[in-house]
Amino acid sequence: MTTFLVLAGVLGVAVVVVAFLVWLVRFIFGRRKILGRVFKKAGIVYLVLLPLFVWGLVPLLFSYLILHSGTRPPDLRLSETPSDLGCTFQEASFKSRDDHSLSGWYLPGQQDQPAFSISHGLFRNRHEVQKRACDLSQRGYPVLIFDFRAHGSAQGTSERAYVTMGYSERLDVLGAVDYLLEKGHQEIVLMGVSMGAVAVIQAAPEVTSHLKAVIADSPFYSLDETVSRHVRLFLGLPAFPFANVFAFGMRTMGGIPAGQPNSAQALAKLQSVPVLLIYGQDDRRMPEETARAVFEAVAGPRKELIFFEGARHGRAYDSAPRRYVDLIDAFLKDEAGAPAAGPASRGAG
């Protein structure tokens, strides 16, 4: 509600300023009116424009800003590489499935181990996931990390690319899969954080023949659900109609089909792929009810849902790095040894 009052106040000041300027012009040109009448009309205009401004223009502006966003400035200034963490790496360049140029780092491992493609979240870049990539590489897993379209090294290119919360980014993930296949890897683990988790879930149904597992850290259930939640959480506004207009703007300007991206729908298509879901216990953006709804949507024979105590959104690794990597390592080894294991849901600190 505080945000609503701020927006209303901004519009109110704007209307008053315009009304004053109108009155001033009329006064200068000798056609002075009663000041109260002018401001009365301005008040009527304010009441008419306020709903349009708050429920129409503001959500469309927000959707435009998200579509045209990229890596946040602090992350752009990061210069640490895997070699600074004691890991060997190679520069990697490849194309997304819709021909966008992407770049990243490939960390070699043992050829007989599944290869990871790890995707970062919104406003971030490959640096967000490089420490966990290095940890996995040191355990023998080959790992590819890269910058999504409009993010990181792709942010300054001339190619036009919108941020679509995982829908178009799935094509970047598929490009990463192509890169790993060209490297000779036949078993691939798709892993991502936040928007990156949604992107790998969206891509997974298209690579099931090579897919060892999906590891999704803090994915949302659907674009509509997460927009509604974020509008209430961060703006203090009711979801309707603000969230609906925001989602409409995203889809119209970003070319996103109706109802997409939707993690639950994509997970329902994974009939034989093990899925590990990781969430922070203190994640207000993707709370437990969201995590359990995503978990219930998984159709595969083996799935796990893990909560990390004290972790906020996308911060499970930061809260317990060793346990995070141990969990992934054990999940993959258990999958190899017991592919028919049943669903599980448990907590981890």
C-alpha angles and dihedrals in degrees: 000000000000090000090049091054091049092051091046090049093051091051091045093053090048093052092047091050091050091047091051092050091050091050091047093052092049090048093050092050092050099253098111117176130191107283093221092057091053093051091044089058089045089055091053090050089049093054090049096046098041097075091043091050098045100036099032119023098033097054090045089051091050092050090049091051093050092048091052097040129108142167114343115247097250090057092046088060094056112112104172115124131194089262088064086059093049097261130126115233144168130213110255128202125179144144128256116235088263092050103260114149112243134179137195146135127285116207110198121224137161113322093223093057124086113266120234128220107194122193128201129223136256116300090010136092140208091298090073091067104027097098094054088043090055091048091053092045090054088056090057101265118131108230135195120195122178146165117263121233111286089018135094114339090359090058095081098045124110092237112111110234132162128211104242103174095252103322101098091022088069086072089058089053090051088052088053089051089053089052092052092047089053087053088060098255113143099178116059133185115205111209132170146160124233107317087010089056090053090048093053091047090052091048097044099082089059096056104039094128090066099028117119096174146328118236112190121185113198102338120173123237096235139336092252093050095047095045090053091049094048093048090055094041102045105021100035090226130130112261093238122101099353096062092043093054091044092052091044090054092049092051097042097046096033100043094240115158119239113278094017141160095035119164094191093056093048094047090051088063094058098090097163107019121106112235127200116193120196125191138168115246090222096046106132092179095055103023127186094272090058092046093052092046090054090046092053090053093061107107099187126109094248128041137151133194116202128186120199111212116235093010122130126206112322091350102107092109092048091052095054114001098175095047091046093056092040088055093052092045092050092046092055094044092047089050090055093048100038111022093167096057115137131243118289136188121189142147130247130191 
